[in-house]
């Protein structure tokens, strides 16, 4: 006779826009050990969408209703606009709930650090959804670096470039610093997090940040040059005005280099309604999109590791069950925000900013 499986952790999701509906909800719903119980959204169209996509999850009108019923949940996932991240995370932690916050954790490093302190004092789990640590290209580059295939790495180049010449309506285009809008805090949060994950702390930051589109109120084009304490230089680009994109990744070592074009397929698959475990291999790409490894004299395609966004919530379920650390340390978000703030200072003065 076998013992019954433990009850799944009950999850409440705040927000059912793009982040909530396309990323968090489907990943939560397909993770063993987690159950999507409730979603906070007052928008009638999104409530109807929720009923179609997750009929077993109930809709709540407000975060306040969720926190009033906090005893009915184990985990809160915050996928609402950036300006709400800090107050909602603070309320969730005070309610004793494990908490996931979509990036960026806060608008400032100071606010993020205060949340980390609150989580520690309350004995509550806090983590940040940095899904692009599980992009196919990043996973492949990390494997090659850790295996020593590239030798001693001296430069890391990474880009998230799009072509959206006309600003869209929405909070990401608002100039209020509390919104943490613009491409630097949006895609730049991923770029910096990836660089820090691979190469550790940064000693200096130089940045060029521009607002180029007609009618735009926030930055839409940025370049960051980071010098890591270990000597590696990371060159990072994020843009909404790139009609032709450069390589997604280029990593240069003293033995070989790795270059990769094209985006990880997971976002497009999730947006299209595909789900992990639906019978098709998840996170894989056509061999024609594989990157190149080697030197100018001798280079060959190298298979791309599958992307694995589900690993975040699988790791989170494990952390909840065992009391071990979550898949992303929230202090990593503090380090990322520290670099982004230094980038803004650098761009404003034209000077390199020292962090250590």
C-alpha positions, 0 to 999 in steps of 0.5 A: 500500500502506497501513501497518498501524494502530498496536496499541491501548493495552492497558488494565487496569481495577481495579474492576468495580462501578458505575464500572468496569462502567457507565462505564469499561469500555464507554467504553474498549471503544468508543474507537479506539486502546484495548483493554480487556485485563484487569479486576481483580475477585475477585467471582464475580458481577462476573466472570460479568458481565465475561465476558458484557459483555467476553468478550475481557478476562481477569479478574485476582484482585488489583491485585498480580497486575496490577502483577506483569504490568505490562509487559503493559499500557500504561494502568491505570484505577482505579475502586475505592473511594476509600480505594484510589485513592492506594495503587493510583495510587502503585503504577501510577505506580511501575510506569511505567504511565499512570494514570487515577483516578476522582474524587476523586483522593485524600481530601486535597489533600496526597495528590493533590499528592503523586501529581502530583509522583510522576507528574512525577518518573516521567515517567508520565501521570496524569489524573482521570476528570471525566466531567461536564465532558462533560455536555450541560448543562455543554457548552452553558453553556460554549459560551454563556459563551465566545461572550459570549451571556450577557454578563459572567457574575456568578452560576453555580448548579449542582445534583446533587440526588437523593432517597434518604431511606434510606442504602444499604449500602456504603463511600460511607456510612462515616464514616472520612475515608479513605473520602472518603464522603458527597455532598460528595466524591461529587457535590460533586467534580463541582460544584466541578470544573465551577465551577473549569473555567468561572471559574477559581480561588476566593478564598473558600468558604462552606459548609453541610454536614449529615447529615440522614437517620436512621442516616446517618454521612456528609453527605447535604446540602450548599451551597457559595458560592464567590467566584472571583478574577475576581468570579463567584459560584458557588452549588452544591448537592448532596443525597440528600434532595431530593424536588423538584429545582431547576434543574440549571444556572442561569447569569446574565450582564448580557445574558442567562441560561441555565437548564436542568432535567433530567440528562444522559442518558449515565449512564442510557444506560450503566447501561441497557447502551447504548453509544456507536456502537451506531447511535443518536445518543449523548448527545442529549436530546428537544427538550422538555428543552432549556434556556431562554436570554434574559431575562424579557422575551424568552426562548426554548428553546436546543438542548442540545449532545450529551453526550460522555463518549467524549471523555475516553478519545478525548482520553486515547488521543490524549495517549498517542499524541502525548505531549500533556497528558491531557484533565484536568490532575491539578492540577485535582483538587488545586484541587477538593480544596482547595475541598472541604477549605475547605468542611468548615472553613467548615461546621464554624466557620460562617465564610467561608474565604479561600484567597488 
